[in-house]
Amino acid sequence: MIIYFWFLYLLLFPFQIFSPGSLQVSDYIILIGVLINYKNIYKVSVYEKYPKMLLYFCLYSLFIGITFSLLNSDLIFIKNPINYFYCLLFLYFLITVSHKETFFKFTLFGILFSTIIQFLIFLKYGTNSDEIRMSLFFNNPNQLGFWALNYFLILILLKTQTIYINSKIIYVPLILCVLFIIISISQAAILSILLFIIYFIFIFLRKRIFLAFILLILVTLLSIKFYTNINNVVIVKNAIERVSDDQTNDDLDDNGLEGRNYLRLINYPKYLFFGSAEGLNSRFGNKDMNEVHSSFANLLFSYGIVGFIFFTIPYLYIISNKNLFTIVCFGIYLVFTLVHSTLRWPLFWAIPYLLFYIDKKRSYVWN
């Protein structure tokens, strides 16, 4: 029964209908699942090393948050640490269901139905929209792109499981995920998906030199012939313009070290060891009230070297001594996090475990 909560989470995750930073429908589903499955959750918290190591980061983030809340008489500093505890609970829940025999199939069909529903919504409302960048039910287009990137990577991992997943239907959500990344026109997500595609082509063709040569000729000829027509497709045109032009209106003040607040690491070195906590960004000037636009840079600035070590050591532990395919996939996935903060996404905490768990049973064949 508990596996159905995971299915519903995957299905309903794109419906971000409440205000940003609030629990969404899919989050409530997971919390109910945690309550029902609390005995197994407890076992995971005791015996599984990866989430146990991340618990130290959660505790440290809460300590820093409480400290700055007392210093500034503002509870805003404990909001994100509480969210990190939820992400940890999500990871506990995922670990309990990932050992079910039906986990792979429920994951596949949860993503399949979720992407199809979003595609139908896009056909109904998105094709007639004047918006250049689509968000669907997400708070912003970058969230749509990151959601699709997460599902894309999970599907790739499922595709390696020929023992459990041997169905061509998996290509449907894979293609839809690429579509959602294109319509989000998220530069980071588009770059990530291009790197994935290049890597998979390399894997597929590395022992097929002649086939690779023929494919290269065909792609070149088709590109020349259909270049004009493809450029007239609005979605593709917008994606190409956004990737090639950094001076679009929504990006004009959002690129570079200063635009993404990386310079806070240099301008406020006193926070680098223990951290500045997250919240009340007016402390750092009135030009930009946003956080540092990078997962690990924000982690370093907000929780210092101490918090950075607490968070990254579990990551290094869980991906160490894995095959090249796993490491490269995770590295490409992290490209998105260089320019966006993803620490509050539960799936960001779960992806390394999925890499580790599925890798243990890997019978890798990309066919």
NUVEX-129793 format. One line per field, with one value per residue (C-alpha): residue number from 0; residue in three letters; y, z, x. Coordinates in steps of 0.1 Angstrom, whole numbers. Example, Ala and Ser with C-alpha at 12.3 -4.5 7.8 and 13.67 -1.06 7.14 Angstrom:
NUVEX-129793
nr c(0	1)
rest c(ALA	SER)
v c(-45	-11)
w c(78	71)
u c(123	137)
//
This chain:
NUVEX-129793
nr c(0	1	2	3	4	5	6	7	8	9	10	11	12	13	14	15	16	17	18	19	20	21	22	23	24	25	26	27	28	29	30	31	32	33	34	35	36	37	38	39	40	41	42	43	44	45	46	47	48	49	50	51	52	53	54	55	56	57	58	59	60	61	62	63	64	65	66	67	68	69	70	71	72	73	74	75	76	77	78	79	80	81	82	83	84	85	86	87	88	89	90	91	92	93	94	95	96	97	98	99	100	101	102	103	104	105	106	107	108	109	110	111	112	113	114	115	116	117	118	119	120	121	122	123	124	125	126	127	128	129	130	131	132	133	134	135	136	137	138	139	140	141	142	143	144	145	146	147	148	149	150	151	152	153	154	155	156	157	158	159	160	161	162	163	164	165	166	167	168	169	170	171	172	173	174	175	176	177	178	179	180	181	182	183	184	185	186	187	188	189	190	191	192	193	194	195	196	197	198	199	200	201	202	203	204	205	206	207	208	209	210	211	212	213	214	215	216	217	218	219	220	221	222	223	224	225	226	227	228	229	230	231	232	233	234	235	236	237	238	239	240	241	242	243	244	245	246	247	248	249	250	251	252	253	254	255	256	257	258	259	260	261	262	263	264	265	266	267	268	269	270	271	272	273	274	275	276	277	278	279	280	281	282	283	284	285	286	287	288	289	290	291	292	293	294	295	296	297	298	299	300	301	302	303	304	305	306	307	308	309	310	311	312	313	314	315	316	317	318	319	320	321	322	323	324	325	326	327	328	329	330	331	332	333	334	335	336	337	338	339	340	341	342	343	344	345	346	347	348	349	350	351	352	353	354	355	356	357	358	359	360	361	362	363	364	365	366)
rest c(MET	ILE	ILE	TYR	PHE	TRP	PHE	LEU	TYR	LEU	LEU	LEU	PHE	PRO	PHE	GLN	ILE	PHE	SER	PRO	GLY	SER	LEU	GLN	VAL	SER	ASP	TYR	ILE	ILE	LEU	ILE	GLY	VAL	LEU	ILE	ASN	TYR	LYS	ASN	ILE	TYR	LYS	VAL	SER	VAL	TYR	GLU	LYS	TYR	PRO	LYS	MET	LEU	LEU	TYR	PHE	CYS	LEU	TYR	SER	LEU	PHE	ILE	GLY	ILE	THR	PHE	SER	LEU	LEU	ASN	SER	ASP	LEU	ILE	PHE	ILE	LYS	ASN	PRO	ILE	ASN	TYR	PHE	TYR	CYS	LEU	LEU	PHE	LEU	TYR	PHE	LEU	ILE	THR	VAL	SER	HIS	LYS	GLU	THR	PHE	PHE	LYS	PHE	THR	LEU	PHE	GLY	ILE	LEU	PHE	SER	THR	ILE	ILE	GLN	PHE	LEU	ILE	PHE	LEU	LYS	TYR	GLY	THR	ASN	SER	ASP	GLU	ILE	ARG	MET	SER	LEU	PHE	PHE	ASN	ASN	PRO	ASN	GLN	LEU	GLY	PHE	TRP	ALA	LEU	ASN	TYR	PHE	LEU	ILE	LEU	ILE	LEU	LEU	LYS	THR	GLN	THR	ILE	TYR	ILE	ASN	SER	LYS	ILE	ILE	TYR	VAL	PRO	LEU	ILE	LEU	CYS	VAL	LEU	PHE	ILE	ILE	ILE	SER	ILE	SER	GLN	ALA	ALA	ILE	LEU	SER	ILE	LEU	LEU	PHE	ILE	ILE	TYR	PHE	ILE	PHE	ILE	PHE	LEU	ARG	LYS	ARG	ILE	PHE	LEU	ALA	PHE	ILE	LEU	LEU	ILE	LEU	VAL	THR	LEU	LEU	SER	ILE	LYS	PHE	TYR	THR	ASN	ILE	ASN	ASN	VAL	VAL	ILE	VAL	LYS	ASN	ALA	ILE	GLU	ARG	VAL	SER	ASP	ASP	GLN	THR	ASN	ASP	ASP	LEU	ASP	ASP	ASN	GLY	LEU	GLU	GLY	ARG	ASN	TYR	LEU	ARG	LEU	ILE	ASN	TYR	PRO	LYS	TYR	LEU	PHE	PHE	GLY	SER	ALA	GLU	GLY	LEU	ASN	SER	ARG	PHE	GLY	ASN	LYS	ASP	MET	ASN	GLU	VAL	HIS	SER	SER	PHE	ALA	ASN	LEU	LEU	PHE	SER	TYR	GLY	ILE	VAL	GLY	PHE	ILE	PHE	PHE	THR	ILE	PRO	TYR	LEU	TYR	ILE	ILE	SER	ASN	LYS	ASN	LEU	PHE	THR	ILE	VAL	CYS	PHE	GLY	ILE	TYR	LEU	VAL	PHE	THR	LEU	VAL	HIS	SER	THR	LEU	ARG	TRP	PRO	LEU	PHE	TRP	ALA	ILE	PRO	TYR	LEU	LEU	PHE	TYR	ILE	ASP	LYS	LYS	ARG	SER	TYR	VAL	TRP	ASN)
v c(0	24	23	41	72	73	69	98	120	116	121	152	169	193	208	236	253	268	298	294	279	263	226	214	186	161	170	163	129	121	132	109	81	88	86	53	39	53	19	14	51	46	16	36	65	41	18	36	55	81	97	95	115	141	144	161	188	193	196	221	242	243	254	282	292	294	313	340	341	350	375	392	385	370	334	335	319	286	282	266	243	230	224	204	181	175	167	142	126	124	105	82	74	69	44	23	21	17	-18	-29	-53	-30	2	4	-1	23	49	44	47	75	96	84	95	127	138	129	149	179	175	176	207	222	214	228	261	265	264	295	314	346	338	331	308	282	274	253	248	256	289	297	282	271	249	233	227	212	190	176	171	151	129	125	113	89	74	70	51	29	22	6	-19	-44	-70	-48	-24	-38	-17	8	29	45	66	84	102	106	126	146	155	170	189	204	215	232	250	261	277	272	277	255	227	229	227	197	178	186	172	141	135	140	115	89	93	87	56	42	49	45	10	18	42	36	41	73	86	79	94	126	130	125	149	175	172	172	202	222	212	219	246	274	254	244	280	290	267	291	268	260	296	308	282	290	327	323	300	322	356	364	399	389	411	385	377	411	415	378	367	369	367	399	392	358	371	350	381	378	350	377	407	390	366	366	341	316	294	290	306	335	315	319	348	386	392	429	424	422	454	466	458	422	406	371	343	332	316	284	253	248	284	292	263	276	311	303	274	280	255	235	231	226	196	181	182	172	143	121	129	119	88	76	81	69	38	38	32	60	61	69	96	113	113	129	154	165	167	190	215	229	235	257	286	277	269	234	225	227	202	167	151	168	149	116	115	105	76	65	65	44	20	13	11	-18	-38	-24	-46	-17	-20	11	-3)
w c(0	9	-26	-38	-19	-39	-71	-61	-52	-87	-103	-84	-78	-108	-93	-72	-64	-30	-24	-30	0	13	15	-17	-23	-30	2	23	6	16	52	54	41	67	95	82	76	108	120	88	88	122	111	81	104	126	102	68	68	41	57	91	78	63	97	110	84	93	130	122	99	127	152	129	122	159	167	140	150	186	174	150	168	136	131	93	98	109	80	56	83	90	53	53	80	57	28	52	60	23	19	47	30	-4	11	26	-7	-29	-16	-27	-57	-75	-69	-105	-122	-99	-105	-143	-144	-119	-141	-173	-162	-146	-178	-200	-178	-180	-217	-221	-200	-222	-253	-238	-225	-233	-271	-272	-245	-252	-226	-239	-210	-197	-161	-162	-125	-112	-96	-123	-155	-139	-116	-146	-161	-130	-124	-159	-154	-122	-139	-169	-148	-128	-161	-174	-142	-147	-183	-170	-151	-178	-152	-140	-168	-203	-220	-249	-232	-211	-242	-240	-207	-217	-248	-228	-202	-230	-243	-209	-206	-240	-232	-198	-217	-186	-198	-171	-178	-216	-211	-188	-213	-242	-222	-214	-250	-261	-235	-245	-281	-272	-253	-280	-308	-292	-307	-339	-357	-391	-379	-361	-393	-413	-386	-385	-423	-421	-392	-410	-442	-423	-403	-434	-451	-422	-404	-416	-408	-374	-365	-373	-345	-316	-288	-305	-316	-280	-266	-292	-286	-248	-248	-273	-259	-222	-225	-224	-201	-174	-174	-177	-140	-132	-149	-137	-103	-90	-106	-89	-56	-57	-45	-11	-5	-10	5	37	46	83	74	56	85	104	80	77	79	53	54	59	29	34	57	25	9	-9	-45	-45	-17	-32	-20	-37	-70	-66	-45	-32	-31	-11	11	17	24	46	66	62	57	86	70	36	49	67	35	9	27	25	-12	-17	4	-16	-51	-42	-61	-85	-122	-147	-160	-125	-118	-152	-149	-114	-126	-155	-131	-108	-137	-130	-94	-102	-111	-92	-55	-53	-16	-7	-34	-18	-51	-49	-17	-32	-65	-50	-31	-62	-81	-53	-48	-85	-92	-68	-90	-123	-154	-177	-213	-233	-261)
u c(0	28	41	9	20	52	32	8	38	53	19	10	43	40	8	24	-8	0	22	60	78	46	39	22	-3	24	42	11	9	44	38	8	29	56	30	16	51	67	81	101	111	126	146	159	169	189	206	210	242	235	205	221	250	226	209	240	236	199	208	236	213	187	214	225	189	180	212	204	167	177	202	178	145	131	120	126	160	145	121	146	162	127	123	156	141	112	136	152	119	112	145	136	103	118	144	116	96	127	132	97	97	72	92	106	73	54	81	79	41	40	63	46	11	25	42	13	-11	12	16	-22	-24	3	-17	-49	-35	2	1	-21	-2	17	43	78	87	62	57	25	16	51	60	85	99	132	112	95	129	144	114	117	155	149	123	146	175	153	140	175	183	152	162	194	173	167	156	127	120	120	94	97	70	98	107	74	81	118	107	81	107	129	99	92	128	126	93	107	136	158	193	208	182	188	225	221	199	222	251	230	222	258	270	244	252	289	280	258	283	317	321	302	325	311	275	286	302	270	248	269	265	227	223	244	223	190	201	209	176	153	171	148	116	128	137	101	88	81	93	126	131	127	150	177	175	176	206	225	215	223	207	170	149	145	182	197	204	206	238	274	289	272	238	237	251	283	301	286	312	339	322	312	340	331	303	324	332	300	275	251	219	191	168	167	188	185	216	236	224	193	203	192	171	174	196	228	217	237	230	265	276	244	252	287	276	245	260	297	325	311	276	291	312	282	262	287	304	273	272	308	302	273	288	323	336	307	310	317	281	267	293	289	251	253	279	257	227	247	253	218	226	255	232	201	194	179	185	148	138	133	142	176	182	169	187	221	204	186	219	235	205	199	236	239	215	228	229	237	225	215	196)
//
